[in-house]
Amino acid sequence: MPAPEPLTDAELSAALAELPGWERDGDLLTRDYRFPGHLPAAAMVMHVAAIHEELGHHADVALGYNTVGISVNTHSVGGRITALDTRLARRIEEIAAGHGAR
Protein backbone atom coordinates (compact mmCIF):
# COMPACT_ATOMS: atom_id res chain seq x y z
CA MET A 1 0.00 0.00 0.00
CA PRO A 2 1.44 3.40 -0.94
CA ALA A 3 2.18 5.90 1.81
CA PRO A 4 -0.54 8.49 2.38
CA GLU A 5 0.04 11.98 1.05
CA PRO A 6 -0.52 15.13 3.11
CA LEU A 7 -3.73 16.90 2.17
CA THR A 8 -3.50 20.19 0.32
CA ASP A 9 -5.08 23.23 1.95
CA ALA A 10 -8.00 22.98 -0.51
CA GLU A 11 -8.51 19.26 0.22
CA LEU A 12 -8.41 19.87 3.96
CA SER A 13 -10.86 22.80 3.69
CA ALA A 14 -13.27 20.60 1.73
CA ALA A 15 -12.96 17.80 4.31
CA LEU A 16 -13.50 20.20 7.23
CA ALA A 17 -16.65 21.53 5.56
CA GLU A 18 -18.07 18.02 6.02
CA LEU A 19 -16.80 17.66 9.61
CA PRO A 20 -18.61 20.22 11.79
CA GLY A 21 -16.72 20.99 14.99
CA TRP A 22 -13.41 19.70 13.67
CA GLU A 23 -10.61 22.22 13.22
CA ARG A 24 -7.09 22.42 11.95
CA ASP A 25 -4.69 23.35 14.71
CA GLY A 26 -1.34 23.63 12.95
CA ASP A 27 -0.56 20.12 11.73
CA LEU A 28 -3.32 18.51 13.81
CA LEU A 29 -6.96 17.78 13.14
CA THR A 30 -8.79 18.39 16.43
CA ARG A 31 -12.24 18.21 18.03
CA ASP A 32 -13.57 18.50 21.58
CA TYR A 33 -16.79 16.83 22.71
CA ARG A 34 -18.91 17.44 25.83
CA PHE A 35 -21.07 14.80 27.49
CA PRO A 36 -23.78 14.71 30.17
CA GLY A 37 -21.36 12.99 32.57
CA HIS A 38 -18.18 11.00 32.97
CA LEU A 39 -19.44 7.52 32.04
CA PRO A 40 -20.74 8.53 28.58
CA ALA A 41 -17.42 10.28 27.92
CA ALA A 42 -15.47 7.18 28.99
CA ALA A 43 -17.69 4.96 26.82
CA MET A 44 -16.95 7.20 23.85
CA VAL A 45 -13.20 6.79 24.47
CA MET A 46 -13.55 3.00 24.41
CA HIS A 47 -15.58 3.15 21.19
CA VAL A 48 -12.97 5.43 19.60
CA ALA A 49 -10.25 2.97 20.64
CA ALA A 50 -12.11 0.18 18.83
CA ILE A 51 -12.29 2.34 15.70
CA HIS A 52 -8.54 3.00 16.00
CA GLU A 53 -7.88 -0.72 15.95
CA GLU A 54 -10.27 -1.31 13.06
CA LEU A 55 -8.65 1.40 10.90
CA GLY A 56 -5.08 0.81 12.07
CA HIS A 57 -4.77 4.56 12.67
CA HIS A 58 -4.69 6.17 16.10
CA ALA A 59 -5.45 9.61 17.50
CA ASP A 60 -4.46 11.16 20.79
CA VAL A 61 -7.50 11.07 23.06
CA ALA A 62 -7.86 13.07 26.28
CA LEU A 63 -10.61 12.10 28.74
CA GLY A 64 -11.87 14.67 31.23
CA TYR A 65 -14.80 14.49 33.64
CA ASN A 66 -17.38 15.10 30.91
CA THR A 67 -15.18 15.88 27.93
CA VAL A 68 -13.21 14.06 25.28
CA GLY A 69 -10.55 15.79 23.19
CA ILE A 70 -9.30 14.23 19.97
CA SER A 71 -6.21 15.25 18.00
CA VAL A 72 -4.77 13.36 15.06
CA ASN A 73 -2.24 13.54 12.27
CA THR A 74 -0.23 10.99 10.32
CA HIS A 75 3.19 10.39 11.85
CA SER A 76 4.52 8.47 8.83
CA VAL A 77 4.35 11.63 6.67
CA GLY A 78 6.05 13.93 9.15
CA GLY A 79 3.05 14.63 11.36
CA ARG A 80 0.91 16.13 8.59
CA ILE A 81 -2.84 15.72 8.04
CA THR A 82 -3.84 13.06 5.49
CA ALA A 83 -6.99 11.33 4.29
CA LEU A 84 -6.38 8.74 7.05
CA ASP A 85 -7.05 11.48 9.59
CA THR A 86 -10.22 12.77 7.94
CA ARG A 87 -11.49 9.19 7.59
CA LEU A 88 -10.94 8.62 11.31
CA ALA A 89 -12.66 11.93 12.11
CA ARG A 90 -15.70 10.89 10.02
CA ARG A 91 -15.94 7.58 11.86
CA ILE A 92 -15.75 9.33 15.23
CA GLU A 93 -18.48 11.75 14.15
CA GLU A 94 -20.70 8.78 13.22
CA ILE A 95 -20.66 7.47 16.81
CA ALA A 96 -20.48 10.67 18.86
CA ALA A 97 -24.19 11.49 19.05
CA GLY A 98 -24.97 7.95 20.17
CA HIS A 99 -22.83 8.59 23.26
CA GLY A 100 -24.61 11.87 24.02
CA ALA A 101 -21.86 14.13 22.65
CA ARG A 102 -22.66 17.73 22.01
C-alpha positions as CSV (number, residue, x, y, z in Angstrom):
1,M,0.0,0.0,0.0
2,P,1.4,3.4,-0.9
3,A,2.2,5.9,1.8
4,P,-0.5,8.5,2.4
5,E,0.0,12.0,1.0
6,P,-0.5,15.1,3.1
7,L,-3.7,16.9,2.2
8,T,-3.5,20.2,0.3
9,D,-5.1,23.2,1.9
10,A,-8.0,23.0,-0.5
11,E,-8.5,19.3,0.2
12,L,-8.4,19.9,4.0
13,S,-10.9,22.8,3.7
14,A,-13.3,20.6,1.7
15,A,-13.0,17.8,4.3
16,L,-13.5,20.2,7.2
17,A,-16.7,21.5,5.6
18,E,-18.1,18.0,6.0
19,L,-16.8,17.7,9.6
20,P,-18.6,20.2,11.8
21,G,-16.7,21.0,15.0
22,W,-13.4,19.7,13.7
23,E,-10.6,22.2,13.2
24,R,-7.1,22.4,11.9
25,D,-4.7,23.4,14.7
26,G,-1.3,23.6,12.9
27,D,-0.6,20.1,11.7
28,L,-3.3,18.5,13.8
29,L,-7.0,17.8,13.1
30,T,-8.8,18.4,16.4
31,R,-12.2,18.2,18.0
32,D,-13.6,18.5,21.6
33,Y,-16.8,16.8,22.7
34,R,-18.9,17.4,25.8
35,F,-21.1,14.8,27.5
36,P,-23.8,14.7,30.2
37,G,-21.4,13.0,32.6
38,H,-18.2,11.0,33.0
39,L,-19.4,7.5,32.0
40,P,-20.7,8.5,28.6
41,A,-17.4,10.3,27.9
42,A,-15.5,7.2,29.0
43,A,-17.7,5.0,26.8
44,M,-16.9,7.2,23.9
45,V,-13.2,6.8,24.5
46,M,-13.6,3.0,24.4
47,H,-15.6,3.2,21.2
48,V,-13.0,5.4,19.6
49,A,-10.2,3.0,20.6
50,A,-12.1,0.2,18.8
51,I,-12.3,2.3,15.7
52,H,-8.5,3.0,16.0
53,E,-7.9,-0.7,16.0
54,E,-10.3,-1.3,13.1
55,L,-8.6,1.4,10.9
56,G,-5.1,0.8,12.1
57,H,-4.8,4.6,12.7
58,H,-4.7,6.2,16.1
59,A,-5.5,9.6,17.5
60,D,-4.5,11.2,20.8
61,V,-7.5,11.1,23.1
62,A,-7.9,13.1,26.3
63,L,-10.6,12.1,28.7
64,G,-11.9,14.7,31.2
65,Y,-14.8,14.5,33.6
66,N,-17.4,15.1,30.9
67,T,-15.2,15.9,27.9
68,V,-13.2,14.1,25.3
69,G,-10.6,15.8,23.2
70,I,-9.3,14.2,20.0
71,S,-6.2,15.2,18.0
72,V,-4.8,13.4,15.1
73,N,-2.2,13.5,12.3
74,T,-0.2,11.0,10.3
75,H,3.2,10.4,11.8
76,S,4.5,8.5,8.8
77,V,4.4,11.6,6.7
78,G,6.1,13.9,9.1
79,G,3.1,14.6,11.4
80,R,0.9,16.1,8.6
81,I,-2.8,15.7,8.0
82,T,-3.8,13.1,5.5
83,A,-7.0,11.3,4.3
84,L,-6.4,8.7,7.0
85,D,-7.1,11.5,9.6
86,T,-10.2,12.8,7.9
87,R,-11.5,9.2,7.6
88,L,-10.9,8.6,11.3
89,A,-12.7,11.9,12.1
90,R,-15.7,10.9,10.0
91,R,-15.9,7.6,11.9
92,I,-15.7,9.3,15.2
93,E,-18.5,11.8,14.2
94,E,-20.7,8.8,13.2
95,I,-20.7,7.5,16.8
96,A,-20.5,10.7,18.9
97,A,-24.2,11.5,19.1
98,G,-25.0,7.9,20.2
99,H,-22.8,8.6,23.3
100,G,-24.6,11.9,24.0
101,A,-21.9,14.1,22.7
102,R,-22.7,17.7,22.0
